[in-house]
Amino acid sequence: MEDGGGRRFSQGNMRQEASFFEGKDPVLVYIAKRLNEALRLEATFSTAGVDYGVEADEYRGGFIFQRVRTGAFFYVLPDMAETARRVLLENGYRPAEPERG
């Protein structure tokens, strides 16, 4: 569903299975460090019509005492990365830095 400005809005969950990303190069757009943060972002992406994948993975956290923690890593297809980053910023999230290669 689209609004008058060309933005998609969905009534359902836009979370995609791994097969949706097969043969494509998914882009990491966000790492949620807490479960409630991940659940809120899933709802935000679904409302905005952003197809996304999410998987648990490890990241390094802490400034003085660094340790490995588990977070929810959010991925989108490359053609949706800018839209996903815009949605993140509009909703108070700080997107993951784009990979430079």
C-alpha positions in Angstrom: 0.0 0.0 0.0 1.3 3.5 -0.8 0.4 6.9 0.5 0.2 10.0 -1.8 4.0 10.6 -1.5 5.0 7.2 -2.9 5.8 5.7 0.5 4.8 2.2 1.2 2.8 1.3 4.3 1.9 -2.2 5.3 -0.7 -3.8 7.5 1.4 -6.9 8.0 5.0 -8.0 9.0 7.6 -7.3 6.4 10.2 -9.7 8.0 11.6 -11.9 5.3 13.1 -15.4 5.5 16.7 -16.1 4.5 15.6 -17.4 1.1 14.5 -13.8 0.2 18.2 -12.7 0.4 19.6 -15.8 -1.5 21.9 -14.7 -4.4 21.8 -11.1 -3.2 24.1 -9.0 -1.1 22.1 -7.9 2.0 23.1 -4.6 3.6 23.4 -4.3 7.4 21.4 -1.2 8.5 21.1 -1.6 12.2 22.2 -3.6 15.3 19.7 -3.8 18.1 21.3 -4.4 21.4 18.2 -5.2 23.4 15.1 -7.4 22.6 12.6 -4.6 23.1 14.6 -2.3 20.8 14.5 -5.1 18.1 10.8 -5.6 18.5 10.1 -1.9 18.2 12.2 -1.7 15.0 10.5 -4.7 13.5 7.2 -2.9 14.0 8.6 0.4 12.6 10.0 -1.3 9.4 6.7 -3.2 8.9 4.6 -0.1 9.2 6.9 1.7 6.8 6.8 -1.2 4.3 10.5 -2.0 4.5 11.3 -5.6 3.7 14.0 -6.7 6.1 15.8 -9.7 7.5 17.0 -10.1 11.1 19.4 -12.6 12.7 21.2 -12.9 16.0 24.9 -12.3 15.8 27.8 -11.2 18.1 29.3 -7.7 18.3 31.9 -6.2 20.6 30.5 -3.7 23.2 31.8 -1.6 26.0 34.4 1.1 26.2 36.8 0.2 29.0 35.9 -3.5 29.4 35.1 -4.7 26.0 33.3 -8.0 25.7 31.3 -10.0 23.1 27.6 -9.5 23.2 24.7 -10.8 21.1 22.4 -8.4 19.2 19.7 -8.5 16.5 21.3 -7.6 13.1 18.9 -6.0 10.6 19.5 -6.4 6.9 17.8 -5.1 3.8 18.4 -5.5 0.1 20.8 -2.9 -1.5 18.0 -1.0 -3.3 16.1 -0.5 0.0 19.1 0.6 2.1 18.7 4.3 1.7 14.9 4.1 2.5 15.7 1.9 5.6 18.3 4.4 6.8 15.8 7.2 6.3 13.1 5.3 8.3 15.7 4.6 11.0 16.6 8.3 11.3 13.0 9.5 11.2 12.3 7.2 14.2 15.3 8.1 16.3 17.6 5.2 15.5 21.2 5.6 14.4 21.8 3.5 11.3 24.9 1.2 11.0 27.6 2.9 9.0 27.6 1.8 5.3 30.4 -0.6 4.3 33.1 1.1 2.2 34.7 -1.1 -0.3 
